[in-house]
Amino acid sequence: MRARLLLATTLAVFLQGAALAGTEIDVLARDVAGEGDSITRAQRLVTWMNARLQWVDTDYEQRTPEEILKRGAGNCAELASVLERLLRPTGIQYRWVAEINVHPKSAERQADAVDLIQRLGARASVFGRRHNDHRWLEVLDERSQEWVPADPATGLVGTKRWALIRMGLRERPPAAVPAIAKSLDAMIVPIGIVTHPDASGTRIDRSEHYLIDELDRLYGGKAHTLPSWKKWESAVRDFAPLVRQAFDGKVNLHEHANRIDQLADIYESLKREAAAAGLHPG
């Protein structure tokens, strides 16, 4: 009874736009996550967030998860920090992920990035004319001991659905959250994925796992038969070290725009080939 009363009070505080205390967030997170496996529980938390928080553009302000909850909106990294805050009291293991994806060409985004590179250095090169960065989490599936996506900005939890919505070569299903459909459409395809540094400062490359292995698995192991697949494999593997170094501030991705263009063009070739071959997700 006391737990239910505390939860009701917590929800009332949240709905009034007031700040939540740490213990209130803990109670809320555990109650929303509920029982079950880690992926089911993470999905409940992401669904709860999608119903209450809006994905907005970066304004470069520093906010705590509590402040983001009170604001009711955040960029992808801010939403990921809220999910992190909700995951902590549930005991679900997680880690941060950084992504580079192909975007529609934008001279304005390029100019903004160049300005930031001059002020902040190469780490600001993770977005530009035809690319952008994105942040999300992976959670550990205790059943398979595999790390799987949990992205509150897109509402996607689980590897297969993430791959279908983010990398699908055919017509993609509509977004579960209509308000984020436009943002999802702008992220044409991921081209580099790494974890945030661990305690030893090491990043784990996830590009080959998602962009090669899982993309092929999504199509029943037949995507690798497409004519452009070898080029895709080679381009992803060649680009992966640059992604790691860019997030570490050691490489300016704007100096490798040709590689981004190449990956974008190969992906479009894969889509045309998949359509011609009648390839569908398995």
Residue frames relative to the residue before (quaternion, step in Angstrom):
aa qw qx qy qz dx dy dz
M 1.0000 0.0000 0.0000 0.0000 0.00 0.00 0.00
R 0.6624 0.5012 -0.3132 0.4603 3.59 0.91 -0.91
A 0.6413 0.5259 -0.3306 0.4504 3.61 0.99 -0.83
R 0.6675 0.4961 -0.3045 0.4644 3.59 0.97 -0.87
L 0.6370 0.5258 -0.3231 0.4620 3.56 1.04 -0.77
L 0.6516 0.5056 -0.3104 0.4726 3.57 1.00 -0.84
L 0.6389 0.5191 -0.3275 0.4637 3.59 1.00 -0.80
A 0.6512 0.5140 -0.3194 0.4580 3.59 0.91 -0.89
T 0.6479 0.5115 -0.3079 0.4731 3.57 1.00 -0.83
T 0.6404 0.5351 -0.3109 0.4549 3.56 1.01 -0.89
L 0.6666 0.4953 -0.2991 0.4700 3.58 0.90 -0.91
A 0.6330 0.5325 -0.3305 0.4545 3.56 1.00 -0.81
V 0.6424 0.5163 -0.3143 0.4712 3.57 0.99 -0.86
F 0.6626 0.5134 -0.3077 0.4502 3.58 0.92 -0.94
L 0.6872 0.4961 -0.2859 0.4471 3.59 0.86 -0.97
Q 0.6559 0.4917 -0.3076 0.4831 3.59 1.18 -0.46
G 0.5103 -0.6778 0.3998 0.3470 3.58 1.31 0.02
A 0.4758 0.6613 -0.4491 0.3670 3.58 1.20 0.35
A 0.5982 -0.5707 0.4247 0.3689 3.56 -1.27 0.41
L 0.3204 -0.7332 0.5697 0.1879 3.54 -1.13 0.73
A 0.4283 -0.6767 0.5350 0.2692 3.55 -1.07 0.76
G 0.6888 -0.5073 0.3270 0.4015 3.56 -1.24 0.46
T 0.6787 0.4812 -0.3027 0.4649 3.60 0.87 -0.88
E 0.6219 0.5396 -0.3413 0.4534 3.59 1.08 -0.66
I 0.6462 0.5023 -0.3164 0.4796 3.57 1.01 -0.79
D 0.6203 0.5484 -0.3400 0.4459 3.58 0.99 -0.79
V 0.6709 0.4901 -0.2917 0.4739 3.58 0.88 -0.97
L 0.6510 0.5246 -0.3089 0.4534 3.55 0.93 -0.93
A 0.6713 0.5140 -0.2987 0.4427 3.59 0.85 -0.98
R 0.6802 0.4851 -0.2976 0.4620 3.58 0.85 -0.93
D 0.6659 0.5004 -0.3105 0.4580 3.58 0.98 -0.81
V 0.6651 0.4893 -0.3103 0.4712 3.61 0.90 -0.87
A 0.6616 0.5095 -0.3160 0.4504 3.61 0.90 -0.87
G 0.1744 -0.8322 0.5088 0.1348 3.57 1.03 -0.75
E 0.6848 -0.4588 0.3747 0.4244 3.52 -1.26 -0.59
G 0.5388 0.6377 -0.4600 0.3026 3.54 -1.33 0.20
D 0.7125 -0.4200 0.3256 0.4582 3.55 -1.31 -0.24
S 0.6971 -0.5134 0.3114 0.3918 3.56 -1.25 0.44
I 0.6542 0.5144 -0.3295 0.4460 3.62 0.99 -0.73
T 0.6400 0.5125 -0.3201 0.4747 3.59 0.98 -0.82
R 0.6777 0.4893 -0.2941 0.4634 3.56 0.92 -0.88
A 0.6414 0.5111 -0.3250 0.4709 3.60 1.01 -0.79
Q 0.6265 0.5385 -0.3373 0.4514 3.59 1.02 -0.77
R 0.6332 0.5250 -0.3398 0.4561 3.60 0.98 -0.77
L 0.6567 0.5063 -0.3141 0.4623 3.58 0.96 -0.82
V 0.6603 0.4970 -0.3084 0.4710 3.59 0.95 -0.86
T 0.6351 0.5192 -0.3291 0.4676 3.59 0.98 -0.81
W 0.6303 0.5286 -0.3234 0.4677 3.57 0.99 -0.84
M 0.6604 0.5048 -0.3028 0.4661 3.58 0.94 -0.88
N 0.6704 0.5233 -0.3068 0.4273 3.59 0.87 -0.95
A 0.6550 0.5106 -0.3058 0.4655 3.56 1.16 -0.58
R 0.7917 0.3384 -0.1429 0.4882 3.60 1.18 -0.45
L 0.7656 0.3165 -0.1738 0.5324 3.60 1.15 -0.50
Q 0.3007 -0.7598 0.5554 0.1542 3.55 -0.99 0.88
W 0.3818 -0.6870 0.5689 0.2420 3.57 -1.11 0.75
V 0.0219 0.8075 -0.5854 0.0694 3.60 -0.61 1.16
D 0.6487 -0.5265 0.3850 0.3920 3.56 -1.29 0.35
T 0.5991 -0.5750 0.4325 0.3513 3.53 -1.26 0.51
D 0.1017 -0.7864 0.6060 0.0637 3.57 -0.99 0.86
Y 0.4687 -0.7341 0.3879 0.3015 3.57 1.37 0.25
E 0.4352 0.6411 -0.4956 0.3924 3.57 1.16 0.60
Q 0.3693 -0.7114 0.5528 0.2278 3.57 -1.14 0.65
R 0.0521 0.8074 -0.5824 0.0791 3.59 -0.66 1.11
T 0.4389 -0.6503 0.5499 0.2865 3.53 -1.20 0.58
P 0.6525 -0.4922 0.3776 0.4352 3.61 -1.19 0.29
E 0.6309 0.5377 -0.3335 0.4490 3.57 1.02 -0.76
E 0.6607 0.4953 -0.2999 0.4777 3.58 1.02 -0.79
I 0.6362 0.5196 -0.3280 0.4666 3.58 1.06 -0.72
L 0.6218 0.5299 -0.3309 0.4723 3.57 1.03 -0.78
K 0.6723 0.4907 -0.2991 0.4667 3.56 0.91 -0.89
R 0.6514 0.5213 -0.3020 0.4611 3.59 1.05 -0.82
G 0.3188 -0.7763 0.4827 0.2506 3.56 1.09 -0.74
A 0.7577 0.2533 -0.1597 0.5799 3.59 1.23 0.33
G 0.1283 0.7908 -0.5936 0.0758 3.55 -1.24 0.43
N 0.5314 -0.5835 0.4827 0.3796 3.55 -1.25 0.28
C 0.7543 -0.4078 0.2384 0.4560 3.58 -1.26 0.11
A 0.6701 0.4892 -0.3064 0.4666 3.60 0.95 -0.83
E 0.6375 0.5199 -0.3305 0.4626 3.58 1.02 -0.73
L 0.6549 0.4954 -0.3182 0.4738 3.58 0.96 -0.83
A 0.6273 0.5235 -0.3355 0.4689 3.58 1.05 -0.73
S 0.6452 0.5114 -0.3306 0.4613 3.60 1.04 -0.70
V 0.6128 0.5215 -0.3505 0.4793 3.59 1.12 -0.59
L 0.6458 0.5021 -0.3275 0.4729 3.58 0.94 -0.85
E 0.6082 0.5448 -0.3472 0.4612 3.59 1.00 -0.77
R 0.6646 0.5075 -0.3029 0.4571 3.58 0.92 -0.93
L 0.6820 0.4771 -0.2870 0.4741 3.59 1.04 -0.75
L 0.6448 0.5357 -0.3206 0.4411 3.58 1.10 -0.65
R 0.5758 0.6460 -0.3767 0.3305 3.58 0.98 -0.80
P 0.7496 0.3888 -0.2607 0.4679 3.65 0.66 -0.93
T 0.6154 0.5644 -0.3554 0.4199 3.64 1.21 -0.20
G 0.4497 -0.6999 0.4463 0.3298 3.58 1.20 -0.40
I 0.4652 0.6625 -0.4565 0.3691 3.60 1.26 0.10
Q 0.3721 -0.7324 0.5261 0.2199 3.58 -0.80 1.01
Y 0.0140 0.8058 -0.5892 0.0572 3.56 -0.98 0.87
R 0.0387 -0.7642 0.6376 0.0893 3.54 -1.33 0.13
W 0.5190 -0.6552 0.4651 0.2916 3.57 -1.21 0.58
V 0.1472 -0.7738 0.6132 0.0602 3.53 -1.21 0.69
A 0.1584 -0.7618 0.6219 0.0880 3.56 -1.12 0.77
E 0.1051 -0.8210 0.5610 -0.0146 3.56 -0.88 1.01
I 0.1760 -0.7059 0.6691 0.1521 3.52 -1.31 0.55
N 0.0016 -0.8113 0.5846 -0.0101 3.58 -0.87 0.91
V 0.5432 -0.5887 0.4896 0.3444 3.54 -1.29 0.44
H 0.0898 -0.7781 0.6215 0.0147 3.54 -1.01 0.95
P 0.6032 -0.4919 0.4394 0.4484 3.61 -1.19 0.20
K 0.5886 -0.6014 0.4047 0.3579 3.58 -1.05 0.75
S 0.0437 0.7971 -0.5978 0.0730 3.55 -0.99 0.92
A 0.3320 -0.7463 0.5464 0.1853 3.57 -0.58 1.18
E 0.6206 0.5512 -0.3423 0.4403 3.59 1.08 -0.69
R 0.6575 0.4925 -0.3144 0.4758 3.59 0.94 -0.87
Q 0.6236 0.5380 -0.3350 0.4576 3.58 1.04 -0.76
A 0.6687 0.4985 -0.3024 0.4614 3.59 0.89 -0.91
D 0.6348 0.5237 -0.3274 0.4643 3.59 0.98 -0.81
A 0.6678 0.5075 -0.3001 0.4543 3.55 0.96 -0.90
V 0.6368 0.5297 -0.3303 0.4526 3.58 0.94 -0.86
D 0.6399 0.5234 -0.3179 0.4642 3.57 0.99 -0.84
L 0.6859 0.4741 -0.2884 0.4707 3.59 0.92 -0.87
I 0.6056 0.5535 -0.3588 0.4451 3.60 1.04 -0.70
Q 0.6424 0.5269 -0.3200 0.4553 3.58 1.01 -0.81
R 0.7352 0.4201 -0.2272 0.4810 3.57 1.07 -0.74
L 0.8100 0.2942 -0.1138 0.4943 3.57 0.99 -0.90
G 0.5418 -0.6236 0.4097 0.3869 3.56 1.18 -0.34
A 0.8049 -0.3619 0.2106 0.4204 3.54 -1.39 -0.04
R 0.5727 0.6100 -0.3989 0.3753 3.61 1.08 -0.50
A 0.6194 0.5321 -0.3448 0.4629 3.61 1.23 -0.35
S 0.5474 0.6345 -0.3929 0.3787 3.60 1.26 -0.12
V 0.4658 0.6942 -0.4436 0.3229 3.60 1.25 0.06
F 0.7337 0.2115 -0.2485 0.5960 3.58 1.27 0.22
G 0.1250 0.8021 -0.5707 0.1236 3.57 -1.14 0.59
R 0.8638 -0.1717 0.0986 0.4633 3.54 -1.31 -0.44
R 0.8353 0.0974 0.0007 0.5410 3.57 0.79 -1.02
H 0.7321 0.3596 -0.2394 0.5267 3.58 1.20 0.31
N 0.0925 -0.7713 0.6275 0.0529 3.53 -1.31 0.38
D 0.3914 -0.7003 0.5362 0.2623 3.56 -1.25 0.32
H 0.1051 -0.7769 0.6202 0.0248 3.53 -1.26 0.49
R 0.1733 -0.7879 0.5848 0.0854 3.58 -1.10 0.73
W 0.1181 0.7640 -0.6280 0.0897 3.54 -1.09 0.81
L 0.4548 -0.6719 0.5084 0.2886 3.56 -1.29 -0.09
E 0.2317 -0.6806 0.6574 0.2257 3.50 -1.38 0.22
V 0.1553 -0.7612 0.6195 0.1127 3.57 -1.10 0.69
L 0.4704 -0.6858 0.4831 0.2740 3.54 -1.12 0.69
D 0.2830 -0.7256 0.6071 0.1578 3.55 -0.82 1.08
E 0.3227 -0.7955 0.4788 0.1839 3.58 -0.27 1.25
R 0.5951 0.5739 -0.3712 0.4227 3.61 1.20 -0.37
S 0.7919 0.2769 -0.1313 0.5282 3.58 0.90 -0.95
Q 0.3190 -0.7558 0.4865 0.3004 3.56 1.33 -0.41
E 0.4931 0.6237 -0.4459 0.4111 3.56 1.11 0.74
W 0.4127 -0.6753 0.5522 0.2620 3.55 -1.19 0.63
V 0.0436 -0.8161 0.5758 -0.0234 3.57 -0.78 1.04
P 0.6177 -0.5881 0.3747 0.3635 3.61 -1.13 0.59
A 0.0421 0.7278 -0.6845 0.0070 3.52 -1.27 0.66
D 0.0727 0.8356 -0.5288 0.1301 3.56 0.04 1.35
P 0.2490 -0.8091 0.5112 0.1484 3.61 -0.21 1.19
A 0.5926 0.5809 -0.3744 0.4138 3.61 1.14 -0.49
T 0.7678 0.3111 -0.1714 0.5332 3.58 1.07 -0.71
G 0.4545 -0.7003 0.4390 0.3321 3.58 1.25 -0.26
L 0.5452 0.6498 -0.3746 0.3744 3.58 1.28 0.16
V 0.0394 0.7645 -0.6402 0.0642 3.54 -0.88 1.07
G 0.7270 0.3669 -0.2932 0.5008 3.59 -0.85 0.95
T 0.5538 -0.6760 0.3849 0.2969 3.55 -0.92 0.95
K 0.6959 0.4917 -0.3156 0.4177 3.62 0.73 -0.97
R 0.6874 0.4615 -0.3031 0.4718 3.59 0.85 -0.91
W 0.5980 0.5514 -0.3559 0.4601 3.58 1.04 -0.73
A 0.6818 0.4899 -0.2891 0.4600 3.59 0.85 -0.99
L 0.6505 0.5297 -0.3170 0.4424 3.59 0.96 -0.87
I 0.7338 0.4247 -0.2349 0.4754 3.58 0.85 -0.98
R 0.7524 0.4173 -0.2178 0.4608 3.59 0.93 -0.83
M 0.8250 0.2258 -0.0897 0.5102 3.61 1.04 -0.69
G 0.3736 0.7799 -0.4614 0.1982 3.60 1.24 -0.21
L 0.3826 -0.7518 0.5027 0.1890 3.56 -0.95 0.94
R 0.6994 0.3680 -0.2510 0.5589 3.57 1.28 -0.25
E 0.7519 -0.3376 0.2574 0.5044 3.59 -1.24 -0.18
R 0.3126 -0.7827 0.5155 0.1548 3.55 -0.77 1.07
P 0.5571 -0.5923 0.4526 0.3660 3.59 -1.10 0.61
P 0.5833 -0.5775 0.4218 0.3851 3.61 -1.14 0.49
A 0.5871 -0.5782 0.4336 0.3647 3.55 -1.17 0.58
A 0.5326 -0.6344 0.4587 0.3216 3.55 -1.06 0.78
V 0.7378 0.2786 -0.1688 0.5912 3.56 1.20 -0.59
P 0.3724 -0.7761 0.4576 0.2224 3.64 -0.16 1.24
A 0.6265 0.5764 -0.3432 0.3968 3.60 1.02 -0.74
I 0.7274 0.4078 -0.2462 0.4940 3.61 1.16 -0.46
A 0.3794 0.7585 -0.4687 0.2470 3.60 1.25 0.01
K 0.6618 0.5147 -0.3107 0.4478 3.60 0.91 -0.90
S 0.6635 0.4959 -0.3040 0.4704 3.58 0.95 -0.86
L 0.6369 0.5221 -0.3247 0.4652 3.57 1.03 -0.76
D 0.6462 0.5267 -0.3212 0.4493 3.58 0.96 -0.86
A 0.6450 0.5345 -0.3212 0.4416 3.58 1.07 -0.73
M 0.6656 0.4412 -0.2997 0.5221 3.59 1.15 -0.54
I 0.2282 -0.8514 0.4549 0.1272 3.53 0.39 1.31
V 0.7510 -0.2527 0.1728 0.5851 3.58 0.90 -0.91
P 0.4638 -0.6421 0.5168 0.3248 3.63 -1.02 0.68
I 0.1164 -0.7999 0.5849 0.0674 3.58 -1.07 0.72
G 0.7943 0.0682 -0.0744 0.5992 3.58 1.27 0.06
I 0.0231 0.8049 -0.5884 0.0729 3.58 -0.82 1.02
V 0.0783 0.7805 -0.6155 0.0767 3.58 -0.87 1.01
T 0.4891 -0.6164 0.5123 0.3442 3.55 -1.22 0.39
H 0.5567 -0.5338 0.4925 0.4033 3.54 -1.30 0.22
P 0.6410 -0.5352 0.3614 0.4147 3.63 -1.10 0.46
D 0.3782 -0.6988 0.5560 0.2440 3.56 -1.07 0.76
A 0.7872 -0.3329 0.2214 0.4696 3.57 -1.29 -0.16
S 0.7018 0.4400 -0.2632 0.4946 3.58 1.15 -0.57
G 0.5664 -0.6164 0.3737 0.3995 3.58 1.30 0.00
T 0.5225 0.6552 -0.3950 0.3764 3.57 1.29 0.15
R 0.2250 -0.7327 0.6270 0.1392 3.54 -1.07 0.84
I 0.2695 -0.7388 0.5938 0.1698 3.58 -1.11 0.72
D 0.3629 -0.7305 0.5336 0.2237 3.57 -0.75 1.02
R 0.1094 -0.7997 0.5895 0.0303 3.56 -0.86 1.00
S 0.3818 0.7563 -0.4629 0.2605 3.58 1.28 0.08
E 0.6986 0.4611 -0.2901 0.4639 3.57 0.76 -1.00
H 0.6147 0.5612 -0.3500 0.4297 3.59 0.99 -0.79
Y 0.7768 0.3599 -0.1954 0.4784 3.57 0.69 -1.08
L 0.7827 0.4162 -0.2019 0.4165 3.56 0.66 -1.18
I 0.7288 0.3351 -0.2246 0.5532 3.58 1.24 -0.31
D 0.7601 0.3999 -0.2335 0.4558 3.59 0.45 -1.20
E 0.7390 0.4175 -0.2467 0.4676 3.59 0.72 -1.02
L 0.6073 0.5354 -0.3625 0.4617 3.60 1.08 -0.58
D 0.6557 0.4873 -0.3102 0.4863 3.59 0.97 -0.80
R 0.6483 0.5215 -0.3101 0.4600 3.59 0.97 -0.87
L 0.5963 0.5852 -0.3562 0.4185 3.58 1.05 -0.75
Y 0.7613 0.3210 -0.1727 0.5362 3.57 1.09 -0.71
G 0.6378 -0.5958 0.3169 0.3712 3.52 1.03 0.86
G 0.6473 -0.5341 0.3182 0.4410 3.57 1.12 0.61
K 0.5762 0.6101 -0.3684 0.4002 3.60 1.21 0.38
A 0.4891 0.6703 -0.4439 0.3383 3.59 1.19 -0.25
H 0.6501 0.5385 -0.3310 0.4216 3.58 1.03 -0.70
T 0.5896 0.5598 -0.3794 0.4417 3.61 1.25 -0.04
L 0.5050 0.6523 -0.4292 0.3678 3.61 1.23 -0.19
P 0.6201 -0.6068 0.3486 0.3545 3.61 -0.97 0.80
S 0.7422 0.4155 -0.2317 0.4721 3.61 1.01 -0.77
W 0.4082 0.7583 -0.4503 0.2358 3.59 1.27 -0.07
K 0.6500 0.5194 -0.3310 0.4452 3.61 0.89 -0.84
K 0.6327 0.5167 -0.3309 0.4725 3.57 1.05 -0.75
W 0.6326 0.5329 -0.3219 0.4607 3.58 1.04 -0.83
E 0.6460 0.5218 -0.3170 0.4582 3.59 0.87 -0.94
S 0.6894 0.4910 -0.2796 0.4532 3.54 0.83 -1.03
A 0.6771 0.4972 -0.2967 0.4543 3.59 0.91 -0.92
V 0.6347 0.5198 -0.3297 0.4672 3.62 0.99 -0.79
R 0.6892 0.4817 -0.2867 0.4591 3.58 0.85 -0.94
D 0.6596 0.5030 -0.3138 0.4620 3.59 1.00 -0.74
F 0.6922 0.4902 -0.2718 0.4546 3.58 1.06 -0.77
A 0.5452 0.6762 -0.3827 0.3147 3.60 1.09 -0.71
P 0.6770 0.4746 -0.3317 0.4543 3.68 0.78 -0.81
L 0.6255 0.5402 -0.3378 0.4504 3.59 1.08 -0.68
V 0.6111 0.5473 -0.3430 0.4577 3.57 1.09 -0.74
R 0.6545 0.5089 -0.3150 0.4620 3.58 0.86 -0.93
Q 0.7071 0.4699 -0.2672 0.4559 3.56 0.84 -0.99
A 0.6160 0.5425 -0.3536 0.4485 3.61 1.07 -0.65
F 0.6779 0.4726 -0.2971 0.4784 3.59 0.92 -0.87
D 0.6617 0.4691 -0.3010 0.5015 3.59 1.22 -0.43
G 0.5048 -0.6796 0.4035 0.3472 3.59 1.30 -0.03
K 0.5393 0.6519 -0.3798 0.3740 3.58 1.24 0.38
V 0.7634 0.2378 -0.1374 0.5847 3.59 1.27 -0.31
N 0.3085 -0.7188 0.5952 0.1842 3.54 -1.08 0.84
L 0.3354 -0.7799 0.4927 0.1910 3.58 -0.35 1.21
H 0.5544 0.6071 -0.4008 0.4043 3.60 1.17 -0.40
E 0.6315 0.5173 -0.3291 0.4747 3.56 1.21 -0.42
H 0.7184 0.3663 -0.2286 0.5454 3.58 1.32 -0.08
A 0.1748 0.8245 -0.5162 0.1524 3.56 1.13 0.72
N 0.5969 0.5764 -0.3672 0.4204 3.58 1.11 -0.61
R 0.6376 0.5177 -0.3315 0.4643 3.60 1.06 -0.66
I 0.6330 0.5155 -0.3273 0.4758 3.58 1.05 -0.75
D 0.6356 0.5159 -0.3190 0.4776 3.58 0.99 -0.83
Q 0.6442 0.5326 -0.3179 0.4475 3.57 0.98 -0.85
L 0.6658 0.4968 -0.2995 0.4692 3.58 0.91 -0.92
A 0.6411 0.5218 -0.3219 0.4616 3.59 0.97 -0.84
D 0.6841 0.4886 -0.2876 0.4588 3.58 0.91 -0.91
I 0.6461 0.5097 -0.3276 0.4642 3.60 0.98 -0.80
Y 0.6314 0.5338 -0.3342 0.4523 3.57 0.97 -0.81
E 0.6493 0.4998 -0.3204 0.4754 3.60 0.96 -0.80
S 0.6174 0.5279 -0.3406 0.4734 3.59 1.08 -0.66
L 0.6333 0.5292 -0.3264 0.4607 3.59 1.00 -0.84
K 0.6440 0.5250 -0.3242 0.4522 3.58 0.98 -0.82
R 0.6636 0.4898 -0.3099 0.4729 3.59 0.93 -0.86
E 0.6661 0.5060 -0.2998 0.4587 3.57 0.97 -0.85
A 0.6341 0.5246 -0.3300 0.4624 3.59 1.02 -0.80
A 0.6472 0.5106 -0.3197 0.4672 3.59 1.00 -0.80
A 0.6643 0.5095 -0.2994 0.4577 3.59 0.95 -0.91
A 0.7111 0.4465 -0.2480 0.4832 3.57 1.07 -0.77
G 0.4132 -0.7188 0.4635 0.3125 3.59 1.26 -0.17
L 0.2966 0.7825 -0.4936 0.2367 3.55 1.16 0.68
H 0.0312 -0.7919 0.6095 -0.0210 3.56 -0.91 0.98
P 0.6205 -0.5408 0.3936 0.4094 3.61 -1.12 0.51
G 0.4401 -0.7146 0.4856 0.2447 3.55 -1.01 0.82
